Amino acid sequence: MNRFRGLVVPAVAFFLYGCSHLGPAAMSDLAADSDNAIHSAAGQKIDGYTKTDHVYYQYHGYVRFDGPDSLRFSPVQFEMEGKTEDPPPPGADRFTLPATEVTSLNLD
């Protein structure tokens, strides 16, 4: 029994670590790193963002720069049967915010 318990704890820890999100990243750091996905056409996958009002907004989707001063937020697209995720198609964007209004993104 003790041998089994010794295997369960590391397995659970590995499972939880594998399912964790990358966490919050400062918008200023992401903007300064031109290699970051937020600068790409597909964008950076997120599960939320914090605005200058210090309120966290949950949002499961992608965000990318839309010009130098704004961020375009696009929802995650799902296939009904396979539940697979794909970057949003061009033109399927939900909303845009000024980059100065977003202080951090919760990376997924």
C-alpha positions as CSV (number, residue, x, y, z in Angstrom):
1,M,0.0,0.0,0.0
2,N,2.8,2.5,0.9
3,R,4.5,1.7,-2.4
4,F,1.3,2.5,-4.3
5,R,0.9,5.8,-2.4
6,G,4.5,6.7,-3.3
7,L,3.5,6.5,-7.0
8,V,0.2,8.3,-6.7
9,V,1.6,11.6,-5.3
10,P,4.1,12.1,-8.1
11,A,1.6,11.2,-10.7
12,V,-1.0,13.7,-9.4
13,A,1.7,16.4,-9.1
14,F,2.7,15.8,-12.7
15,F,-0.9,15.9,-13.9
16,L,-1.6,19.1,-12.1
17,Y,1.6,20.7,-13.4
18,G,0.8,19.6,-17.0
19,C,-2.6,21.3,-16.8
20,S,-1.4,24.6,-15.3
21,H,-1.6,27.8,-17.3
22,L,1.4,30.0,-17.9
23,G,-0.1,32.8,-15.7
24,P,-0.1,36.5,-15.8
25,A,2.4,38.5,-18.0
26,A,2.8,42.2,-17.9
27,M,1.6,43.9,-21.1
28,S,4.7,46.1,-21.2
29,D,7.0,43.0,-21.3
30,L,4.9,41.3,-24.0
31,A,4.9,44.5,-26.1
32,A,8.6,44.9,-25.8
33,D,9.3,41.3,-27.0
34,S,8.8,41.3,-30.8
35,D,9.2,37.5,-30.8
36,N,6.2,37.1,-28.6
37,A,3.0,35.5,-30.2
38,I,1.1,38.7,-29.4
39,H,2.9,40.2,-32.4
40,S,1.9,37.4,-34.8
41,A,-1.1,37.1,-37.0
42,A,-2.5,34.2,-34.9
43,G,-2.0,36.0,-31.6
44,Q,-1.3,34.8,-28.1
45,K,-3.7,32.4,-26.5
46,I,-5.1,33.8,-23.2
47,D,-7.7,32.9,-20.5
48,G,-8.0,36.5,-19.3
49,Y,-6.7,40.0,-19.0
50,T,-6.4,42.8,-16.4
51,K,-7.2,46.4,-17.4
52,T,-6.0,49.6,-15.8
53,D,-9.0,49.6,-13.5
54,H,-7.3,46.6,-11.8
55,V,-10.2,44.3,-12.6
56,Y,-9.5,40.8,-14.1
57,Y,-11.6,39.9,-17.0
58,Q,-11.9,36.2,-17.9
59,Y,-11.6,35.7,-21.7
60,H,-10.8,32.4,-23.4
61,G,-9.3,33.2,-26.7
62,Y,-6.5,35.0,-28.6
63,V,-5.1,38.5,-28.5
64,R,-2.8,40.2,-30.9
65,F,-1.7,43.7,-31.8
66,D,-3.9,45.4,-34.3
67,G,-1.6,48.2,-35.2
68,P,0.8,49.8,-32.7
69,D,-1.8,51.1,-30.2
70,S,-4.6,48.5,-30.0
71,L,-5.3,44.9,-29.2
72,R,-7.7,42.6,-31.0
73,F,-9.4,39.9,-29.0
74,S,-10.7,36.8,-30.8
75,P,-12.6,33.9,-29.3
76,V,-11.4,30.3,-29.4
77,Q,-13.1,28.4,-32.2
78,F,-14.3,24.9,-31.4
79,E,-15.3,22.0,-33.7
80,M,-18.4,20.5,-32.3
81,E,-17.5,16.9,-32.3
82,G,-13.7,16.9,-31.7
83,K,-13.6,19.9,-29.4
84,T,-10.3,20.9,-31.0
85,E,-9.1,24.5,-30.8
86,D,-7.9,26.5,-33.8
87,P,-6.8,30.2,-34.1
88,P,-9.7,32.4,-35.0
89,P,-10.2,33.0,-38.7
90,P,-9.5,36.5,-40.1
91,G,-12.5,38.7,-39.6
92,A,-14.0,36.7,-36.7
93,D,-12.8,39.1,-34.1
94,R,-15.0,40.1,-31.2
95,F,-13.6,43.4,-29.9
96,T,-10.6,45.7,-29.8
97,L,-9.2,47.6,-26.9
98,P,-6.5,50.4,-26.7
99,A,-3.2,48.7,-25.6
100,T,-2.8,51.3,-22.9
101,E,-6.0,50.0,-21.2
102,V,-4.6,46.5,-20.7
103,T,-1.9,46.0,-17.9
104,S,-1.5,42.2,-18.1
105,L,-2.6,39.1,-19.9
106,N,-3.1,35.7,-18.3
107,L,-1.4,33.4,-20.8
108,D,-2.9,30.0,-21.5
